[in-house]
Amino acid sequence: MNRAFHIGGLVWFAAVLAVGTFGWDPLICAGIGAAVFAALLLKGRLPLWTYSAAAAFCACMLSLAVYHALAVEPAARREGTRRVRAVVTDRADYGSYARLSLTADREGMPAGLSGARIQVSAPAALAVAPGDVVEWELKLEVPEAERERLWADGFRFRGTVSGAPAVVGERPGGLRVALAEYRAGIRQNILHELPNEYGELLATLVTGRTEGLSPELRYDYSRAGISHLLAVSGLHLSVFVALIDALLAACFLSRRQRGIAEIAAVLFLMGLTGFSHSVVRAGVMLIVCRAALLCGRDSDTLNSLGFAVVLMLLCNPYAAFSTGLQLSYLATMGIAAASGPMAGWFSKRLCGVGGFTLEETRPKAYALLSMLSATLCAQLFTAPVLCWRFGQISLVSPLVNLIVAPAVPFALAGGLLCGFAGFLPVLAVPARFFGLVGGVSVRAITETAQWWSRFRFAALPLRSDWLVLWMGACLLGGAVLAALRVKPAVRRQAAALSALALTAGAFSQSLAWGNTMEIALPENGSAVAVAYHGQGALIGVPDSLYEARNLRAFFRDHGVERIDLLAARREADLLSNPALLLLGEVPADAAFGLDGTYGFSAELFGCAGLAAAGWDAETLRLEAGNLRIVKEFTQSPQEADLLVNAKNELVAAPGVAVKTNDRYFGSVVVTLRIP
C-alpha cells in the first residue's frame, strides 16, 4: 500500500520544526520546494513517496507563510500594555497562582487582538471563573524563548496584569466555556466519591488536567515510565469508545448506527479535554477508521496518522512544537511501524517459531510479546523527546507498563463512568461503585510506580542537548537502514560508529563542563535551590505547597537527602506549612532567618560562597563558577552577573551567558560550570 499521507505527515512535521527552530523564511522555502517538485515531475518514473514528500514540503511552507500573514504578524503589532476586554475560558490553579485562558472580544478590539487567546498568570485568590467577562490592563508579550510553545497551544500572547482587574459581565454562552464547566463538573463528581490523592489522579486520567497532581507523583510516574497515562490520548479514547459501543450494542443498534454514534462520542471527548493535541490526533485517526468501516473500505494506521497530523498542522502549524503531540505522534508511529516486526523477532528468538505461527498456536504468549513489543517501540521512538522534556529516560518502563496494563482499562472505565454518572442523582450508587473501581485501580498503578521509582537504576538522567540529538540521529539512521533492508553487517557497522560518536561526545562534554552546579528558580516562586554532587542549599522558603513539592522533587532528583544550609528572609518563615513540608522530607543542618543575624558568610560545598551584609538583609550573594549571583527579596536594583529578582525571574548582565532550561521541576534550572 502506498503511504503518501504517512510520508507527507513526516515531512510536514519535520519542516515546521526546522523552520521554527532555525528561523527560515517560509516563502523562500516554498519556492525551493516548488522548484524541487517541478524537477521531480519532469524527471518522471520516481517512487510515489518522493512526490509526496516534495508536495508536503511545498504545501507546509505555503501554509506557514499564510499563517504568519493572517495570525502571527497582526498579533506582533499589538504587544505592549493595553486595555483588554475578554472572556475567561479556562482556569488552572497552581498553588499560589492561577493560569487563566482569555479570549479577547471580537468587537471593539483592534486587528491582531480581536478574538486572540491570551495566557495570563494571576494570584490564586483572584475570584474569576470560566465564563466571566473581564476588562483588564494587560502587558501583552510573546517571549522569544517560549513563542513556539505558546503558539502551539493556540495562544497569541502571554499577559501580565498591570492594573486592577474587574469582572464586568455575566457568564455568556459558548462552546469553550460550556466544555470547561462540564469538565470541572466531571472532576468534582470524581472527587466527591474519592476525596483524596487517588481521586485527584483519577480525575486527571479522565480529563487530562494535571495541575492538581503533586510534583512527587509526576516524578514517580516519569521514573517508572508511565507518565503517558497522565495525558489523554489514544488509549483513553479507545476505552471510551469501547464503553459507548458496549452500551449501544446492549440497545440492539446496528453496526452502522453504532459507528455514527461513536464518531459523535469521539468529538465530544475531544472537546471535553480541551482539544489537546494528543487527543485530537487520536480522535481524527479514530474518526477516519470508523468512517472507512462505514464506507466498506480498509484503513491504514500509518496513513491515518499522517492524515491526522497534516490536518492538525494545516490548522495550526506550530502545533508541531507541542510536547503532547510529539510524544503521541512518535509513539503511534513506532507501534504501527515496528511493533509487528519486533514481535516476530521475539517469537523466533524466544519460541523458535514465526509470529503468525505463534499467534495461531499460543495466542496468549503472542499477545504478551506483542504488548512488550508495543511498549518497547513506543519508548524507543519517544526517547529523544522524553529526554529533552523530562531530563531522564526510564529503564524499567517496559516491565512496569506490562505490570500495570491490566489495571489501566479498569481505572479509565471507572473514572469515566463515575464522572458521567455523578450528574444524575438517581445513579449515585453506581457512581460510587465506579469510583471505587477506578480508585482501587489507580492506587495499584500508583503504588507500583512508586515502588519501582525508588530504585536508583529505574531511570537514567540524560540532560545534555547534544546527547538528545545523538539519540534522534541514531533512531533516524536505524529507521532508514531498516526501511532499505540493508545487510546485518552494515547495521553492525552503523551501531559501532554510533557508539564511537557517543564516546567521543561524552568525552568532549566532560572536558567542556566538568563539575557542574545546578540552581533551580521555581516559576512564580520566591525560593532558590542549589544542588552540587548530592549536597544542597536553599535561599528563601517556598511560598506554596506546590513550590515546596517542586523543590523536593529537584533535591530528590539530585540525590540531596539533607540541606546543608537554609537562609530564610524571616525567622518566622521557617514555621510556614510549605517550609515544614519541605524540611520534613529534606532536613536542614543549619536554618536561620536574615532578620536574626547581622550579616553572615558561609562556604558552600567547598567551591562556592554565600553571604549577606547588614542587619535584616534583603539580598544574598552567591559566588560560584566565577559568577556573582544575587538573590533579592524586594524589587531593588542590585549589581550582579546574574540577578534573581523578587519574582524569581533571572536577569543576566550584558555579555553574561549561562545554560538554562525550564523543562522540569516547574522551574528555570541554571547550570554553572565549576572550575
Solvent accessible surface area in square Angstrom, and as a share of the most:
residue,aa,sasa,rsa
1,M,165,0.74
2,N,109,0.56
3,R,102,0.37
4,A,37,0.28
5,F,102,0.43
6,H,19,0.09
7,I,42,0.21
8,G,6,0.05
9,G,0,0.00
10,L,62,0.31
11,V,37,0.21
12,W,13,0.04
13,F,13,0.05
14,A,60,0.46
15,A,6,0.05
16,V,1,0.01
17,L,54,0.27
18,A,25,0.19
19,V,7,0.04
20,G,10,0.10
21,T,92,0.53
22,F,134,0.56
23,G,56,0.54
24,W,123,0.43
25,D,68,0.35
26,P,19,0.12
27,L,116,0.58
28,I,112,0.57
29,C,13,0.08
30,A,6,0.05
31,G,43,0.41
32,I,101,0.51
33,G,3,0.02
34,A,47,0.36
35,A,62,0.48
36,V,72,0.42
37,F,61,0.25
38,A,48,0.37
39,A,58,0.45
40,L,33,0.17
41,L,103,0.51
42,L,159,0.79
43,K,149,0.63
44,G,23,0.22
45,R,248,0.90
46,L,49,0.25
47,P,70,0.44
48,L,81,0.40
49,W,143,0.50
50,T,22,0.13
51,Y,41,0.16
52,S,17,0.11
53,A,19,0.15
54,A,10,0.08
55,A,42,0.33
56,A,9,0.07
57,F,54,0.23
58,C,24,0.14
59,A,40,0.31
60,C,0,0.00
61,M,0,0.00
62,L,89,0.44
63,S,16,0.11
64,L,2,0.01
65,A,18,0.14
66,V,83,0.48
67,Y,29,0.11
68,H,41,0.18
69,A,54,0.42
70,L,137,0.68
71,A,22,0.17
72,V,13,0.07
73,E,88,0.40
74,P,20,0.13
75,A,4,0.03
76,A,54,0.42
77,R,158,0.58
78,R,62,0.23
79,E,74,0.33
80,G,30,0.29
81,T,80,0.46
82,R,77,0.28
83,R,117,0.43
84,V,2,0.01
85,R,94,0.34
86,A,1,0.00
87,V,25,0.14
88,V,0,0.00
89,T,10,0.06
90,D,32,0.17
91,R,47,0.17
92,A,10,0.08
93,D,69,0.36
94,Y,37,0.14
95,G,43,0.41
96,S,50,0.33
97,Y,23,0.09
98,A,1,0.01
99,R,57,0.21
100,L,1,0.00
101,S,13,0.08
102,L,1,0.01
103,T,29,0.17
104,A,2,0.01
105,D,39,0.20
106,R,183,0.67
107,E,156,0.70
108,G,78,0.75
109,M,38,0.17
110,P,51,0.32
111,A,71,0.55
112,G,19,0.19
113,L,2,0.01
114,S,38,0.25
115,G,15,0.14
116,A,9,0.07
117,R,47,0.17
118,I,0,0.00
119,Q,19,0.08
120,V,0,0.00
121,S,42,0.27
122,A,5,0.04
123,P,87,0.55
124,A,31,0.24
125,A,100,0.77
126,L,38,0.19
127,A,92,0.72
128,V,9,0.05
129,A,29,0.23
130,P,26,0.16
131,G,0,0.00
132,D,19,0.10
133,V,20,0.11
134,V,1,0.01
135,E,47,0.21
136,W,1,0.00
137,E,52,0.23
138,L,0,0.00
139,K,102,0.43
140,L,2,0.01
141,E,62,0.28
142,V,26,0.15
143,P,36,0.23
144,E,128,0.57
145,A,92,0.71
146,E,39,0.18
147,R,72,0.26
148,E,29,0.13
149,R,78,0.28
150,L,5,0.02
151,W,17,0.06
152,A,1,0.01
153,D,72,0.37
154,G,25,0.24
155,F,14,0.06
156,R,36,0.13
157,F,0,0.00
158,R,60,0.22
159,G,2,0.02
160,T,59,0.34
161,V,41,0.24
162,S,69,0.45
163,G,26,0.25
164,A,84,0.65
165,P,54,0.34
166,A,40,0.31
167,V,77,0.44
168,V,68,0.39
169,G,25,0.24
170,E,150,0.67
171,R,133,0.48
172,P,57,0.36
173,G,77,0.74
174,G,41,0.39
175,L,121,0.60
176,R,104,0.38
177,V,10,0.06
178,A,54,0.42
179,L,21,0.11
180,A,5,0.04
181,E,78,0.35
182,Y,77,0.29
183,R,17,0.06
184,A,52,0.40
185,G,18,0.17
186,I,1,0.00
187,R,67,0.24
188,Q,100,0.44
189,N,25,0.13
190,I,0,0.00
191,L,34,0.17
192,H,134,0.60
193,E,34,0.15
194,L,24,0.12
195,P,110,0.69
196,N,76,0.39
197,E,106,0.47
198,Y,39,0.15
199,G,0,0.00
200,E,30,0.13
201,L,0,0.00
202,L,0,0.00
203,A,1,0.01
204,T,1,0.01
205,L,7,0.04
206,V,5,0.03
207,T,2,0.01
208,G,26,0.25
209,R,52,0.19
210,T,40,0.23
211,E,28,0.13
212,G,35,0.34
213,L,7,0.03
214,S,27,0.18
215,P,9,0.06
216,E,28,0.12
217,L,12,0.06
218,R,74,0.27
219,Y,21,0.08
220,D,9,0.04
221,Y,3,0.01
222,S,20,0.13
223,R,27,0.10
224,A,0,0.00
225,G,16,0.15
226,I,0,0.00
227,S,29,0.19
228,H,95,0.42
229,L,7,0.03
230,L,13,0.07
231,A,46,0.35
232,V,5,0.03
233,S,25,0.16
234,G,21,0.20
235,L,74,0.37
236,H,8,0.04
237,L,0,0.00
238,S,56,0.36
239,V,19,0.11
240,F,11,0.05
241,V,5,0.03
242,A,59,0.46
243,L,48,0.24
244,I,38,0.19
245,D,46,0.24
246,A,63,0.49
247,L,112,0.56
248,L,28,0.14
249,A,44,0.34
250,A,70,0.54
251,C,77,0.46
252,F,188,0.78
253,L,63,0.31
254,S,58,0.37
255,R,194,0.71
256,R,142,0.52
257,Q,96,0.42
258,R,47,0.17
259,G,6,0.06
260,I,103,0.52
261,A,34,0.26
262,E,6,0.03
263,I,35,0.18
264,A,59,0.46
265,A,13,0.10
266,V,2,0.01
267,L,91,0.45
268,F,79,0.33
269,L,3,0.01
270,M,13,0.06
271,G,2,0.02
272,L,0,0.00
273,T,11,0.06
274,G,34,0.33
275,F,81,0.34
276,S,45,0.29
277,H,33,0.15
278,S,8,0.05
279,V,0,0.00
280,V,23,0.13
281,R,14,0.05
282,A,3,0.02
283,G,0,0.00
284,V,16,0.09
285,M,16,0.07
286,L,33,0.17
287,I,39,0.20
288,V,42,0.24
289,C,32,0.19
290,R,60,0.22
291,A,39,0.30
292,A,16,0.12
293,L,118,0.59
294,L,33,0.16
295,C,101,0.61
296,G,68,0.65
297,R,169,0.62
298,D,134,0.69
299,S,52,0.34
300,D,21,0.11
301,T,66,0.38
302,L,8,0.04
303,N,27,0.14
304,S,4,0.03
305,L,0,0.00
306,G,0,0.00
307,F,74,0.31
308,A,0,0.00
309,V,0,0.00
310,V,25,0.14
311,L,72,0.36
312,M,15,0.07
313,L,0,0.00
314,L,96,0.48
315,C,96,0.57
316,N,23,0.12
317,P,1,0.01
318,Y,9,0.03
319,A,1,0.01
320,A,0,0.00
321,F,31,0.13
322,S,13,0.08
323,T,30,0.18
324,G,30,0.29
325,L,0,0.00
326,Q,30,0.13
327,L,38,0.19
328,S,11,0.07
329,Y,4,0.02
330,L,40,0.20
331,A,24,0.19
332,T,24,0.14
333,M,19,0.08
334,G,0,0.00
335,I,70,0.36
336,A,41,0.32
337,A,47,0.37
338,A,27,0.21
339,S,19,0.12
340,G,43,0.41
341,P,97,0.61
342,M,49,0.22
343,A,2,0.01
344,G,17,0.17
345,W,127,0.45
346,F,33,0.14
347,S,0,0.00
348,K,122,0.52
349,R,145,0.53
350,L,121,0.60
351,C,42,0.25
352,G,62,0.59
353,V,54,0.31
354,G,24,0.23
355,G,12,0.12
356,F,175,0.73
357,T,66,0.38
358,L,1,0.00
359,E,82,0.37
360,E,144,0.65
361,T,91,0.53
362,R,134,0.49
363,P,80,0.50
364,K,177,0.75
365,A,26,0.20
366,Y,42,0.16
367,A,55,0.43
368,L,103,0.51
369,L,16,0.08
370,S,36,0.23
371,M,84,0.37
372,L,41,0.21
373,S,0,0.00
374,A,25,0.19
375,T,21,0.12
376,L,53,0.26
377,C,1,0.00
378,A,20,0.16
379,Q,26,0.12
380,L,88,0.44
381,F,43,0.18
382,T,9,0.05
383,A,4,0.03
384,P,18,0.11
385,V,19,0.11
386,L,37,0.19
387,C,1,0.01
388,W,97,0.34
389,R,39,0.14
390,F,73,0.31
391,G,0,0.00
392,Q,13,0.06
393,I,25,0.13
394,S,8,0.05
395,L,102,0.51
396,V,11,0.07
397,S,5,0.03
398,P,22,0.14
399,L,88,0.44
400,V,0,0.00
401,N,20,0.10
402,L,37,0.19
403,I,79,0.40
404,V,6,0.04
405,A,29,0.23
406,P,90,0.56
407,A,22,0.17
408,V,11,0.06
409,P,61,0.38
410,F,127,0.53
411,A,0,0.00
412,L,3,0.02
413,A,20,0.16
414,G,2,0.02
415,G,0,0.00
416,L,8,0.04
417,L,61,0.30
418,C,0,0.00
419,G,0,0.00
420,F,52,0.22
421,A,9,0.07
422,G,32,0.31
423,F,77,0.32
424,L,95,0.47
425,P,116,0.73
426,V,132,0.76
427,L,64,0.32
428,A,56,0.43
429,V,121,0.70
430,P,47,0.30
431,A,1,0.01
432,R,153,0.56
433,F,119,0.50
434,F,53,0.22
435,G,0,0.00
436,L,107,0.53
437,V,43,0.25
438,G,0,0.00
439,G,7,0.07
440,V,95,0.54
441,S,11,0.07
442,V,1,0.00
443,R,127,0.46
444,A,49,0.38
445,I,3,0.02
446,T,2,0.01
447,E,77,0.35
448,T,29,0.17
449,A,0,0.00
450,Q,54,0.24
451,W,132,0.46
452,W,41,0.14
453,S,2,0.01
454,R,163,0.60
455,F,70,0.29
456,R,188,0.69
457,F,113,0.47
458,A,0,0.00
459,A,5,0.04
460,L,85,0.42
461,P,81,0.51
462,L,25,0.13
463,R,52,0.19
464,S,17,0.11
465,D,53,0.27
466,W,69,0.24
467,L,23,0.12
468,V,12,0.07
469,L,130,0.65
470,W,61,0.21
471,M,26,0.11
472,G,27,0.26
473,A,64,0.50
474,C,41,0.25
475,L,46,0.23
476,L,122,0.61
477,G,32,0.31
478,G,38,0.36
479,A,48,0.37
480,V,72,0.41
481,L,38,0.19
482,A,56,0.43
483,A,81,0.63
484,L,123,0.61
485,R,206,0.75
486,V,34,0.20
487,K,150,0.64
488,P,88,0.55
489,A,45,0.35
490,V,66,0.38
491,R,107,0.39
492,R,159,0.58
493,Q,118,0.52
494,A,32,0.25
495,A,63,0.49
496,A,63,0.49
497,L,120,0.60
498,S,31,0.20
499,A,56,0.44
500,L,118,0.59
501,A,50,0.39
502,L,60,0.30
503,T,90,0.52
504,A,55,0.43
505,G,17,0.16
506,A,49,0.38
507,F,133,0.55
508,S,63,0.41
509,Q,48,0.21
510,S,63,0.41
511,L,116,0.58
512,A,59,0.46
513,W,66,0.23
514,G,49,0.47
515,N,64,0.33
516,T,46,0.27
517,M,0,0.00
518,E,25,0.11
519,I,4,0.02
520,A,0,0.00
521,L,2,0.01
522,P,2,0.01
523,E,80,0.36
524,N,66,0.34
525,G,6,0.05
526,S,22,0.14
527,A,0,0.00
528,V,6,0.03
529,A,0,0.00
530,V,0,0.00
531,A,2,0.02
532,Y,23,0.09
533,H,127,0.57
534,G,35,0.33
535,Q,70,0.31
536,G,0,0.00
537,A,0,0.00
538,L,0,0.00
539,I,5,0.02
540,G,2,0.02
541,V,15,0.09
542,P,3,0.02
543,D,85,0.44
544,S,14,0.09
545,L,80,0.40
546,Y,40,0.15
547,E,9,0.04
548,A,0,0.00
549,R,78,0.28
550,N,9,0.05
551,L,1,0.00
552,R,35,0.13
553,A,4,0.03
554,F,1,0.00
555,F,0,0.00
556,R,91,0.33
557,D,30,0.15
558,H,39,0.17
559,G,23,0.22
560,V,5,0.03
561,E,128,0.57
562,R,123,0.45
563,I,0,0.00
564,D,45,0.23
565,L,17,0.08
566,L,1,0.00
567,A,0,0.00
568,A,0,0.00
569,R,70,0.25
570,R,73,0.27
571,E,85,0.38
572,A,75,0.58
573,D,42,0.22
574,L,20,0.10
575,L,135,0.67
576,S,39,0.25
577,N,110,0.56
578,P,16,0.10
579,A,1,0.01
580,L,92,0.46
581,L,52,0.26
582,L,1,0.01
583,L,36,0.18
584,G,62,0.59
585,E,104,0.47
586,V,7,0.04
587,P,46,0.29
588,A,26,0.20
589,D,91,0.47
590,A,45,0.35
591,A,45,0.35
592,F,40,0.17
593,G,0,0.00
594,L,2,0.01
595,D,45,0.23
596,G,52,0.50
597,T,35,0.20
598,Y,163,0.62
599,G,20,0.20
600,F,40,0.17
601,S,92,0.60
602,A,32,0.25
603,E,134,0.60
604,L,4,0.02
605,F,26,0.11
606,G,60,0.58
607,C,44,0.26
608,A,8,0.06
609,G,27,0.26
610,L,2,0.01
611,A,17,0.13
612,A,9,0.07
613,A,83,0.65
614,G,30,0.29
615,W,158,0.56
616,D,49,0.25
617,A,10,0.08
618,E,51,0.23
619,T,33,0.19
620,L,2,0.01
621,R,93,0.34
622,L,5,0.03
623,E,88,0.39
624,A,3,0.02
625,G,16,0.15
626,N,136,0.69
627,L,36,0.18
628,R,85,0.31
629,I,11,0.05
630,V,10,0.05
631,K,5,0.02
632,E,4,0.02
633,F,23,0.09
634,T,45,0.26
635,Q,113,0.50
636,S,38,0.25
637,P,129,0.81
638,Q,74,0.33
639,E,141,0.63
640,A,17,0.13
641,D,40,0.21
642,L,1,0.00
643,L,28,0.14
644,V,3,0.02
645,N,16,0.08
646,A,29,0.23
647,K,118,0.50
648,N,10,0.05
649,E,93,0.42
650,L,52,0.26
651,V,78,0.45
652,A,48,0.37
653,A,31,0.24
654,P,139,0.87
655,G,90,0.86
656,V,35,0.20
657,A,100,0.77
658,V,41,0.24
659,K,59,0.25
660,T,61,0.36
661,N,21,0.11
662,D,54,0.28
663,R,39,0.14
664,Y,20,0.08
665,F,24,0.10
666,G,39,0.38
667,S,5,0.03
668,V,50,0.29
669,V,0,0.00
670,V,3,0.02
671,T,14,0.08
672,L,6,0.03
673,R,117,0.43
674,I,9,0.04
675,P,110,0.69
